[in-house]
Amino acid sequence: MTTDIEIKTLEQAKRYFISMGCSHFHLDREDFQRAKEYRLLRISSATESEWIREEFENKLENFHTISPNDYGWFLRSLDSMIERKEFYLEKLFELILKIQEHLPHDQLEYILSTIIGNNGTKPKGGLIQKSYDLKRADLANRFYNQTKILLKKAEDNSITLTSVRGYLIDVIEYYKIEESKDFLRNLQDKNFSDHLRYFKVGAGEGNKYSMKMLSECYREGKGCKTDIDKAKYWEQKANE
């Protein structure tokens, strides 16, 4: 959101900060001039924290207006604005419990990716990591158990999740979460199967990267039986 209105007052700054999702990253990216005006007011981090909490609580209070089809987006937007404090994580856990019973199938991956994270690091940066960062292993464990419930729902309804199972494997390994070998094996098998279905769709649509990855799946037997002929076929298609 950009605006032609110059930021001169604290109230204007507050509205603009909230419109940027309470994020300095978005504030700097959207409009350099407005960001410069905002910083000239020298607003304290304590004041920004008050604004964040107020906006967070306002959003939660209006949760009843959110369509179930937007639950994933709603949770992610809250997660992106919060500070790493126990209050916020506990409230987000309560929210997940509230929405899970009425969660549409196409929202499962959004919710899972917010809990697990997907920032390219081993701990992944999701709500599980944020809980561990605050030394709240108990809360991290609650988020982790919730992922297992949601994964079971996805499995029962044959929902392809693309990458979240693989990300969860990274989180389990990083935090040394105790799990049975059967659970980990099933998680890896499902992860390969999800990738296979995903790359099949992409390859069928002519995506070269999907063709290359599908060839690798067949060559290495990931999510399927090893099939060198199919591996060569999709490798050739990718190189055409």
C-alpha positions as CSV (number, residue, x, y, z in Angstrom):
1,M,0.0,0.0,0.0
2,T,1.4,3.3,-1.1
3,T,0.0,6.7,-0.3
4,D,0.5,10.3,-1.4
5,I,-0.2,11.6,2.1
6,E,2.9,12.7,3.9
7,I,3.5,11.1,7.3
8,K,3.8,13.9,9.8
9,T,1.9,12.8,12.9
10,L,2.1,9.8,15.2
11,E,-1.4,8.7,14.2
12,Q,-0.5,8.8,10.5
13,A,2.6,6.8,11.3
14,K,0.5,4.2,13.2
15,R,-1.9,3.8,10.4
16,Y,0.8,3.4,7.9
17,F,2.8,0.9,10.0
18,I,-0.3,-1.2,10.5
19,S,-1.1,-1.0,6.7
20,M,2.4,-2.4,6.1
21,G,1.6,-5.5,8.2
22,C,3.6,-4.0,11.2
23,S,6.7,-4.9,9.2
24,H,9.7,-2.8,8.6
25,F,10.6,-5.0,5.6
26,H,7.3,-4.2,3.9
27,L,7.6,-0.5,4.9
28,D,11.0,-0.2,3.2
29,R,10.0,-2.2,0.2
30,E,6.7,-0.4,-0.6
31,D,7.6,3.3,-0.5
32,F,11.0,4.7,0.2
33,Q,9.7,8.2,0.8
34,R,7.0,7.2,3.3
35,A,9.5,5.0,5.1
36,K,11.9,7.9,5.4
37,E,9.1,10.1,6.8
38,Y,8.2,7.4,9.2
39,R,11.7,7.1,10.5
40,L,12.1,10.8,10.9
41,L,9.5,10.6,13.7
42,R,11.9,8.4,15.7
43,I,9.1,6.1,16.9
44,S,10.3,3.8,19.8
45,S,10.3,0.1,19.5
46,A,8.1,0.1,22.7
47,T,5.5,2.1,20.8
48,E,5.6,-0.2,17.8
49,S,5.2,-3.2,20.1
50,E,2.0,-1.6,21.5
51,W,0.7,-1.1,18.0
52,I,1.5,-4.7,17.0
53,R,-0.3,-6.1,20.0
54,E,-3.3,-3.8,19.5
55,E,-3.6,-4.8,15.8
56,F,-3.0,-8.5,16.7
57,E,-5.8,-8.5,19.2
58,N,-8.1,-6.6,16.9
59,K,-7.6,-9.2,14.2
60,L,-8.3,-12.0,16.7
61,E,-11.4,-10.3,17.9
62,N,-12.7,-10.1,14.3
63,F,-11.8,-13.7,13.5
64,H,-15.5,-14.6,13.2
65,T,-15.6,-12.5,10.0
66,I,-13.0,-14.6,8.3
67,S,-14.1,-17.2,5.7
68,P,-12.8,-20.7,6.3
69,N,-11.3,-20.4,2.8
70,D,-9.0,-17.7,4.2
71,Y,-8.0,-19.4,7.4
72,G,-4.5,-20.2,6.0
73,W,-3.9,-16.7,4.9
74,F,-5.2,-15.3,8.2
75,L,-2.9,-17.4,10.3
76,R,0.1,-16.6,8.1
77,S,-0.6,-12.8,8.2
78,L,-0.8,-13.0,12.0
79,D,2.5,-14.9,12.1
80,S,4.2,-12.4,9.9
81,M,3.4,-9.5,12.1
82,I,4.1,-10.8,15.6
83,E,7.1,-10.4,17.8
84,R,8.7,-13.5,19.2
85,K,7.0,-13.5,22.5
86,E,5.2,-16.3,24.3
87,F,1.9,-14.4,24.3
88,Y,1.6,-14.4,20.6
89,L,2.6,-18.0,20.1
90,E,0.1,-19.2,22.7
91,K,-2.6,-17.2,21.0
92,L,-1.7,-18.7,17.6
93,F,-1.9,-22.2,19.0
94,E,-5.3,-21.4,20.4
95,L,-6.3,-20.2,17.0
96,I,-5.1,-23.3,15.3
97,L,-7.2,-25.4,17.6
98,K,-10.2,-23.3,16.9
99,I,-10.0,-23.5,13.1
100,Q,-8.8,-27.1,12.6
101,E,-12.3,-28.7,12.8
102,H,-13.7,-26.5,10.1
103,L,-10.5,-26.2,8.0
104,P,-11.1,-26.7,4.2
105,H,-8.8,-29.3,2.6
106,D,-7.1,-26.7,0.4
107,Q,-6.1,-24.7,3.5
108,L,-4.2,-27.6,5.1
109,E,-0.8,-26.8,3.4
110,Y,-1.0,-23.1,4.4
111,I,-1.5,-24.0,8.0
112,L,1.1,-26.7,8.1
113,S,3.7,-24.6,6.3
114,T,3.2,-21.8,8.9
115,I,3.6,-24.2,11.8
116,I,6.6,-26.1,10.3
117,G,8.2,-23.2,8.3
118,N,9.9,-23.2,5.0
119,N,12.7,-20.6,5.1
120,G,15.5,-22.8,3.8
121,T,17.2,-23.5,7.1
122,K,17.1,-26.8,9.0
123,P,14.9,-25.5,11.8
124,K,12.7,-23.9,9.1
125,G,11.6,-20.8,11.0
126,G,8.0,-21.8,11.7
127,L,6.0,-21.7,14.9
128,I,7.9,-24.8,16.1
129,Q,11.3,-23.1,15.9
130,K,9.9,-19.8,17.4
131,S,8.8,-21.8,20.4
132,Y,12.1,-23.5,20.8
133,D,13.9,-20.1,20.5
134,L,11.9,-18.9,23.5
135,K,12.9,-22.1,25.5
136,R,9.3,-23.3,25.3
137,A,9.8,-26.9,24.4
138,D,6.4,-27.7,25.7
139,L,4.7,-25.3,23.3
140,A,6.9,-26.5,20.4
141,N,5.7,-30.0,21.2
142,R,2.1,-28.9,21.1
143,F,2.6,-27.3,17.7
144,Y,4.5,-30.5,16.6
145,N,1.6,-32.7,17.7
146,Q,-0.8,-30.5,15.8
147,T,1.1,-31.1,12.6
148,K,0.7,-34.8,13.1
149,I,-3.1,-34.4,13.4
150,L,-3.2,-32.2,10.3
151,L,-1.0,-34.5,8.3
152,K,-3.3,-37.4,9.2
153,K,-6.2,-35.4,7.9
154,A,-4.4,-34.8,4.7
155,E,-3.5,-38.5,4.4
156,D,-7.1,-39.6,5.0
157,N,-8.3,-37.3,2.3
158,S,-5.5,-38.0,-0.2
159,I,-4.3,-34.4,-0.3
160,T,-0.9,-33.7,-2.0
161,L,1.2,-31.4,0.2
162,T,4.3,-30.9,-2.0
163,S,7.0,-30.2,0.5
164,V,5.8,-29.9,4.1
165,R,6.5,-33.5,5.0
166,G,10.1,-33.0,3.9
167,Y,10.4,-29.8,5.9
168,L,9.0,-31.6,9.0
169,I,11.7,-34.3,8.6
170,D,14.3,-31.5,8.8
171,V,12.7,-30.1,11.9
172,I,12.6,-33.5,13.6
173,E,16.2,-34.1,12.8
174,Y,17.4,-30.7,13.9
175,Y,15.6,-30.7,17.3
176,K,16.1,-34.4,17.8
177,I,12.4,-35.0,18.3
178,E,11.8,-38.6,19.3
179,E,9.8,-40.5,16.8
180,S,9.4,-44.1,15.8
181,K,11.2,-45.5,12.7
182,D,7.9,-46.5,11.2
183,F,6.6,-42.9,11.5
184,L,9.7,-41.4,9.9
185,R,9.8,-44.0,7.1
186,N,6.1,-43.3,6.4
187,L,6.7,-39.6,6.4
188,Q,9.6,-39.9,3.9
189,D,7.6,-42.3,1.7
190,K,4.7,-39.8,1.7
191,N,7.0,-37.0,1.0
192,F,8.4,-38.7,-2.1
193,S,4.9,-39.6,-3.3
194,D,3.7,-36.0,-2.9
195,H,6.7,-34.8,-5.0
196,L,6.0,-37.4,-7.6
197,R,2.4,-36.3,-8.1
198,Y,3.4,-32.7,-8.0
199,F,6.1,-33.2,-10.7
200,K,3.8,-35.3,-12.8
201,V,1.4,-32.4,-13.0
202,G,4.1,-29.9,-13.8
203,A,5.7,-32.2,-16.4
204,G,2.3,-32.7,-18.0
205,E,2.0,-28.9,-18.3
206,G,5.3,-28.7,-20.1
207,N,7.4,-27.4,-17.2
208,K,11.1,-28.4,-17.9
209,Y,12.1,-28.4,-14.2
210,S,9.3,-30.7,-13.3
211,M,10.3,-33.0,-16.2
212,K,13.9,-33.1,-14.9
213,M,12.7,-33.8,-11.3
214,L,10.2,-36.5,-12.5
215,S,13.1,-38.2,-14.3
216,E,15.1,-38.2,-11.1
217,C,12.1,-39.7,-9.1
218,Y,11.9,-42.6,-11.6
219,R,15.7,-43.1,-11.7
220,E,16.0,-43.2,-7.9
221,G,12.7,-44.9,-7.1
222,K,11.4,-41.9,-5.0
223,G,7.6,-42.3,-4.6
224,C,7.5,-45.1,-7.2
225,K,9.3,-48.2,-8.4
226,T,12.6,-47.5,-10.2
227,D,11.8,-47.2,-13.9
228,I,14.9,-46.3,-16.0
229,D,12.9,-46.2,-19.3
230,K,10.5,-43.5,-17.8
231,A,13.6,-41.7,-16.3
232,K,15.2,-41.5,-19.7
233,Y,12.0,-40.4,-21.4
234,W,11.4,-37.5,-19.1
235,E,15.1,-36.5,-19.1
236,Q,15.0,-36.4,-22.9
237,K,11.7,-34.4,-22.8
238,A,13.4,-31.9,-20.4
239,N,16.4,-31.5,-22.8
240,E,14.3,-31.0,-25.9
